[in-house]
Amino acid sequence: MLFSKYSTLRMYESSSFVPSSPHSHGETDHLRGPTVSMNWTDTNFHSHSDEDSIIAKQLYEEITVLCWVMTSPTNIDSKAKHVKATWGKRCNVLLFMSSEKNDDLPAIQLAVSEGRDMLWAKTKSAFKYVYNHYIDKADWFLKADDDTYVIVENLRHFLSEKNTTKPMYFGRRFKPYIKQGYMSGGAGYVLSKEALRRFVERAVNNPQGCRGDAGGAEDLEMGKCLEKVGVVAGDSRDSLGRETFHPFVPEHHLIPGILPKDMWYWSYNFYPAKQGPECCSDYAISFHYVSPNMMYVLEYLVYHLKPYGYSTLYKQLKNTKINSTVPKIASEKKT
């Protein structure tokens, strides 16, 4: 593994943070990573020269995803630039939303203040900006935080059998407060084109549709708005009932006992939460509370590390002209 640029890390910091609230935000902002973005230079060497990414490339053309990332002026260098250097580059359109313009990243300036109490206002402004400037430039619209890591190819695979003209959205589904549940903000959630249209045209400026002030938990308020205009909260689990969007780092889902038995997480999940090998789909889409260092660790594990001699099965996807990767047991029912 070779890096084109790197610097000595101040310290190898990682996140062992366990949030005390489902709406925690910003508690890991102190975590730092490389002072410059890191890029692999071995893409065209050894095993990578034999890789066939034609399916991922075709999905990139057929399933267009706009990703907007919530960030802030203080997080541009410490977090946002590492999103751009890793998973963000695989989005069809990548936007960073902040309260200040930044030409280097770049980041878009929204007319909002920073702070946890302003996240709902920021989310509304960001989706309105996306609708006004990009509604015809993508099929699906993903919101993520600057400490979320997304495997965008798996997101496209998941969306390839969904219809963006239908009012729906997907993410890690929580259940309190709203009949159909709502999606965890940190794990990221993705709106169809019709869902975005309804949110902006029928809900966001309607006092009967959305909360009008800046307060409230961003993901919960989003769920309330979308339910009122008929946007369906979809099931994003795989064929074995394993989750694809994850509100924590992989370790916290994979290793039993890290998450306290009495924490909010167990009662918030719409579907029974699992730990251990059954926690997470082989085609996982996102993880949250990912430190800048862990961004690069995941980048290596997902896109570079591989066991020699294994290949992936393929089948025809319903709504595309191409084949894509699926588990052997994809036809089995969820449990």
Secondary structure as UniProt FT lines:
FT   TURN            22..23
FT   TURN            27..30
FT   TURN            43..44
FT   HELIX           46..50
FT   HELIX           54..62
FT   STRAND          65..70
FT   HELIX           73..75
FT   HELIX           76..80
FT   HELIX           81..85
FT   HELIX           87..90
FT   STRAND          93..98
FT   TURN            103..106
FT   STRAND          107..109
FT   HELIX           116..118
FT   HELIX           119..134
FT   TURN            135..136
FT   STRAND          140..145
FT   TURN            146..147
FT   STRAND          149..150
FT   HELIX           152..159
FT   TURN            160..161
FT   TURN            164..165
FT   STRAND          168..171
FT   STRAND          173..174
FT   TURN            179..180
FT   STRAND          182..183
FT   TURN            186..187
FT   STRAND          189..192
FT   HELIX           193..198
FT   HELIX           199..203
FT   TURN            204..205
FT   TURN            207..209
FT   HELIX           218..228
FT   TURN            229..230
FT   STRAND          232..233
FT   TURN            239..240
FT   HELIX           250..254
FT   TURN            256..257
FT   TURN            261..262
FT   HELIX           265..268
FT   HELIX           276..278
FT   TURN            282..283
FT   STRAND          286..287
FT   HELIX           292..303
FT   TURN            308..309
FT   STRAND          314..316
FT   TURN            318..319
FT   STRAND          323..325
FT   TURN            328..331
//
